[in-house]
């Protein structure tokens, strides 16, 4: 990809030099030629062709953050429940209780 960018930049630079040194050319025309024929298309090309690598970098960063978060959660769970504990306490720092039996009446029916 970079070979294309370097080659096209060289071509447009030579076009701009030819425009600037031509008897009928101007320096402003050379700058516009270089910007519109060289920098603008190459900027678009580099952006489009660089998209997959940007996506890979974002996914790698998110995976690293998730792994760090998981490790932090695992370390916090071990500290809260003692050594080797895998059950984290609830928000009230109480151990989870078992579900109650049929003591609760169904909705809409009277006992």
N, C-alpha and C positions, 0 to 999 in steps of 0.2 A: 504494500500500500504506500509506504513512504517513498519508494522509488518513483511511483507515478507522480506523487506530489512534488518531489524534487525536480523531475524532468519537466513537468508542466510549468512550474515556477520559473525554471530556466528559460523555457520557450517564451513565456509572457514577459519576462525581464528583457529578453532580446527584442521582442516586439516593442516594448516601451523605449528601449534605447534607440531603436530604428526610428520610432516616432519622434523622439526628442532631437535626434541629430539630422533629421530630414529637413531640407530647406523649407518645406511647407508645413512641417510639424511644429508642435509647441510642447513645452514642458507640462502644461496642464493636460494636454491630450495624452502624453506619456503616462502621467499619473492615473488618469481615468482608464486608460487601456490596461495598465497593470492591475488596478483595483477590480475592474469589471470582468476582465478576461482571466485574471490570475487568482487574486485573493478570494473573491466571492465564490467562484465555483469550487476552489480547493477547500475552502472552509466548509462548504456544504458536503463535499465528498468525504472529508475527514470525519465530520460529525456522523454521517450515515454509516460509514464503514467502521467507526469506533463504537457503535451501539452495542454489539454483542460483548465486547470486552468490558464495557461499562456495566452491563447487566450481570456478567460473571462476577465482577468486583463487588457489586451491591449484594448479590446472593452470598458470596463468601463472607462479607462483613456481617450480614444478618445471621448467618450460621454461627459465626464466632460469637456474636452477642448472645444468641440463644444458648449456645453451649456454656458460656460464662454464667448466664442466668440460671440454667439448670444446675450447674455445679454449686452456685450460691444457695439455691433452694435446697439441694440435697444436704449441704453443710448445715444450713439452718434447721432442717428437720432432725438431723442427728443430734444437734446441740439441745433442741427443745425436748426431745423425748428420751434423752440419755443415750448411752452408746449402743449402737446397733438398732435403734428404734426406727421403724419405717412409717409409723402413723403420726402425722402432724396433728397437734391440738387444734380445736376450732378457735373462732375469734375470741371466745370468752376464756380461753386457756383451760378448758375442761376437756376431758377425754370424751370421744364420741360415744353416745349411749346406744343401746339396742332399740329397735323399733318397738313401740308399744303394741299390745294386742288389740282386740276388738273393743276397747273401752270407749272409743269415740263413736257417737251415733252418726249414721249416714245423713247427709244434707237433705232437708225437706221431710224427714220422718221424725215423728215424736216417739220417745221411748215408751 
